[in-house]
Amino acid sequence: MTGRLLSVYVDASAAKRLAAIAEELGRDIEELAACSVEEAALIYFKHRKDDPAKGGDA
């Protein structure tokens, strides 16, 4: 499977925080959101043997 496009709702407070972080780091808000989603998935599967990205049964 290749990448997947997601639409994610964030509330006004999170949007303001993401905008400030993006400006400070010189990155896109979408890029920051993608990194957050990827990190959450990595943390979820960190100590599991069924990580589908590593060939585990999910």
N, C-alpha and C positions, 0 to 999 in steps of 0.2 A: 504494500500500500504506500502511496505517496502522501504528501502533505494534504491537509484539509483546511479549507477556509471556514472560519467560525465568526459569527457575529456575537459579541458579548456586550451586554448592557452594564454600565457602571453608573452609580448615582452621581449627583452633582459634585459632592465632596471628593470622590475618587477621581473624577474627571479633572478637577482643579489641581489635585496633587499630581496626577500624571502629566498634566500640561507643564507644571513647574519643574518636575523632574526632567521631562523631555527637553525643555529649554536649557536647563542647567547642563545636561549631558550632551546636547546637540544631537538628539535622536528623535525619531518619530514616536508618537504616542502608540501607534499600532505595533511598532517594534517592541516597545516596552511591554505592552499587553501580551504579545506573543511569547516573550521571554518569561513572563510570569506564569502563563499557562504551561509552558514546557517545564519550568522548575517545579510546579505543583505536581505534574505527572511523574517527574523523576523522584520527588520526595515520596510519593505514594508507593512506588514500586521499589524503593531503595533496598529493602531487606527481604524482598519476595523473590521466589524462584520462578514465578509465572509471568514475568515481564514479557509482554508480546514483542517488544522492540528487540529483545535478546533471544527470541525463539521459544519463549516459554508458552505454556498453554494458558490462554486467558479466556 
